Amino acid sequence: MGNLILRNFLRFVFIFLLQVLVLFNLVLDYPVLNKINIIIYPLIILLLPMRIVNSLTLVLGFILGVLVDMFYNTPGIHAAATVLTAYIRPYVLNWIEPRGGYSVESSPTMNQYGSRWFITYAAIILLVHLFVLFSIQAFTFVYIADILLKTVMSFIASMVFILVYMYLFNPRE
């Protein structure tokens, strides 16, 4: 149990630092590419163990969002999107549950359930997260075309980074 907590804490710190220190400063100054924001911190919520209590997931999502907001200077925007991500996680897990069900002792990783299942799981949650994030940033649906463009472009770039992370580090739990 202690090893599982330590592993998830170290993953939290590593992904958070990668997001706020490296990916935050990654700026693409090309006309279309400036719509891309590489967002990988929802992976922290995605990889939490199956047996974690939903209320704890919401609290961790809020803490993660507030910490990202502090670095990005966006009060509450990332926190709102991350809490929503933590909230929809159990519903998405129920929706895409494999035939044999989930092992209570596992984490939803590529290693446990396969790459096709993980890509579906990560794609659903990341799309919702990005759409909500950019909608709150714009604060109006007048810019819906811009919101959708940023969501799609950022989704593609973020999924590439998430899949690279998953293949490099291949978390078992």
SULJO-V523510 format. One record per backbone hydrogen bond with DSSP energy under -0.5 kcal/mol. CO is the residue of the C=O (numbers start at 1). NH is the residue of the N-H. E is the energy in kcal/mol with one decimal. If there is no record, write none. Layout:
# SULJO-V523510
co:CO nh:NH e:E
co:CO nh:NH e:E
This chain:
# SULJO-V523510
co:1 nh:5 e:-2.0
co:2 nh:6 e:-2.4
co:3 nh:7 e:-2.5
co:4 nh:8 e:-2.2
co:5 nh:9 e:-2.3
co:6 nh:10 e:-2.7
co:7 nh:11 e:-2.1
co:8 nh:12 e:-2.4
co:9 nh:13 e:-2.5
co:10 nh:14 e:-2.6
co:11 nh:15 e:-2.7
co:12 nh:16 e:-2.3
co:13 nh:17 e:-2.6
co:14 nh:18 e:-2.4
co:15 nh:19 e:-2.4
co:16 nh:20 e:-2.7
co:17 nh:21 e:-2.4
co:17 nh:22 e:-0.6
co:18 nh:22 e:-1.2
co:18 nh:23 e:-2.4
co:19 nh:24 e:-1.4
co:23 nh:26 e:-0.6
co:25 nh:27 e:-1.0
co:27 nh:29 e:-0.6
co:30 nh:34 e:-1.6
co:32 nh:35 e:-1.5
co:33 nh:36 e:-1.7
co:35 nh:37 e:-0.5
co:37 nh:39 e:-0.8
co:38 nh:40 e:-0.6
co:40 nh:43 e:-2.1
co:41 nh:44 e:-1.8
co:41 nh:45 e:-0.5
co:42 nh:46 e:-2.4
co:43 nh:47 e:-2.1
co:45 nh:48 e:-1.2
co:48 nh:108 e:-0.7
co:49 nh:52 e:-1.2
co:53 nh:57 e:-1.8
co:54 nh:58 e:-2.0
co:55 nh:59 e:-2.0
co:56 nh:60 e:-2.7
co:57 nh:61 e:-2.4
co:58 nh:62 e:-2.3
co:59 nh:63 e:-2.6
co:60 nh:64 e:-2.6
co:61 nh:65 e:-2.6
co:62 nh:66 e:-2.6
co:63 nh:67 e:-2.4
co:64 nh:68 e:-2.3
co:65 nh:69 e:-2.5
co:66 nh:70 e:-2.0
co:67 nh:71 e:-1.4
co:68 nh:72 e:-2.6
co:69 nh:73 e:-1.3
co:69 nh:74 e:-1.5
co:74 nh:77 e:-1.0
co:74 nh:78 e:-0.7
co:76 nh:80 e:-2.2
co:77 nh:81 e:-1.9
co:78 nh:82 e:-2.5
co:79 nh:83 e:-2.4
co:80 nh:84 e:-2.0
co:81 nh:85 e:-2.0
co:82 nh:86 e:-2.5
co:83 nh:87 e:-2.2
co:84 nh:88 e:-2.5
co:85 nh:89 e:-1.1
co:86 nh:90 e:-0.5
co:88 nh:92 e:-2.5
co:89 nh:93 e:-2.6
co:90 nh:94 e:-2.2
co:91 nh:95 e:-2.1
co:92 nh:96 e:-2.2
co:94 nh:97 e:-0.9
co:98 nh:101 e:-1.7
co:102 nh:104 e:-0.5
co:103 nh:106 e:-1.7
co:104 nh:51 e:-0.6
co:106 nh:50 e:-2.6
co:107 nh:109 e:-2.2
co:109 nh:113 e:-2.0
co:110 nh:114 e:-1.8
co:114 nh:118 e:-2.1
co:115 nh:119 e:-2.7
co:116 nh:120 e:-1.9
co:117 nh:121 e:-2.5
co:118 nh:122 e:-3.2
co:119 nh:123 e:-2.4
co:120 nh:124 e:-2.2
co:121 nh:125 e:-1.8
co:122 nh:126 e:-2.7
co:123 nh:127 e:-2.4
co:124 nh:128 e:-1.9
co:125 nh:129 e:-2.6
co:126 nh:130 e:-2.8
co:127 nh:131 e:-2.4
co:128 nh:132 e:-2.5
co:129 nh:133 e:-2.6
co:130 nh:134 e:-2.7
co:131 nh:135 e:-2.0
co:132 nh:136 e:-2.5
co:133 nh:137 e:-2.0
co:134 nh:138 e:-2.1
co:135 nh:139 e:-2.3
co:140 nh:143 e:-0.7
co:141 nh:144 e:-1.3
co:143 nh:147 e:-2.7
co:144 nh:148 e:-2.8
co:145 nh:149 e:-2.3
co:146 nh:150 e:-2.7
co:147 nh:151 e:-2.4
co:148 nh:152 e:-2.7
co:149 nh:153 e:-2.7
co:150 nh:154 e:-2.4
co:151 nh:155 e:-2.3
co:152 nh:156 e:-2.2
co:153 nh:157 e:-2.0
co:154 nh:158 e:-2.9
co:155 nh:159 e:-2.7
co:156 nh:160 e:-1.8
co:157 nh:161 e:-1.9
co:158 nh:162 e:-2.7
co:159 nh:163 e:-2.7
co:160 nh:164 e:-2.3
co:161 nh:165 e:-2.5
co:162 nh:166 e:-2.5
co:163 nh:167 e:-2.4
co:164 nh:168 e:-2.5
co:165 nh:169 e:-2.9
co:165 nh:170 e:-0.5
co:166 nh:170 e:-1.6
co:171 nh:111 e:-0.5
